[in-house]
């Protein structure tokens, strides 16, 4: 029995020494120490051993088991250490390789233009106010002095949800909602998306953005309007920019004007960009119509104010010399990357 045990141990140790992987090592463990392993078989054959020899044989088997387990542990630890070292060697970082740069997005030209306009007006003490894109006919037209039969309603044809709910054609309803709150004075700009049932072309889109401004206080005059917009133009297009007010008509302001700025490309001499005129039209404005004030519960004898509206896309197109508005909506990264 003793010889048999020794033979088993020697063979097991020999196999362990020769094993080349953790898997192989595990196979050896099962073959010798497992439930059906060689050492277990020896224990099972104890019945053939003389009763007086059994304790001795039992002890020998136990010693053999302990010896084999210790050897297995040693070899396994060595294997694991070697694997770890190989892994570390494989993962060594070559610090001279070029870095993988993360893909960074950036702001859309519309957003850059909006933030620039907001910066200018916030700097002059204006508040930025937003309102709903789905609006009541009353706020979009009627409260702005455009009653049901007014021809201006035709020029601003929009998308109707019901007879009196529509997609707003301008951000002016935000001004009406602000006036109705009755907290005076008001000094605000209202940027946002607006809608018209226009065909898409280089200068039109059924959905675009406006920034409208409103100031209401005591003793506000056209001079305040001119001074404000002149300062806005200078900050947006450069210190030498001049403004020109041309009489115009809007239902919600009286008097009304359209504002041109000197061409920032040629300084007013005339070039291809300004079509030879030296001027570029940028916005519409005027003194708030007394009817509009009255409808929002403000006494026109006590308060006066001015309003203006500028197309956000128009600013972006001018500022970046883009000649087709559609480029702003196509989300072509080759285009957007340029800003
Ligand atoms: Zn020009």
Boltz pocket constraint, residues with backbone or C-beta under 6 A from the ligand:
constraints:
  - pocket:
      binder: B
      contacts: [[A, 263], [A, 264], [A, 265], [A, 266], [A, 267], [A, 268], [A, 269], [A, 270], [A, 271], [A, 272], [A, 273], [A, 274], [A, 275], [A, 276], [A, 278], [A, 279]]
      max_distance: 6.0
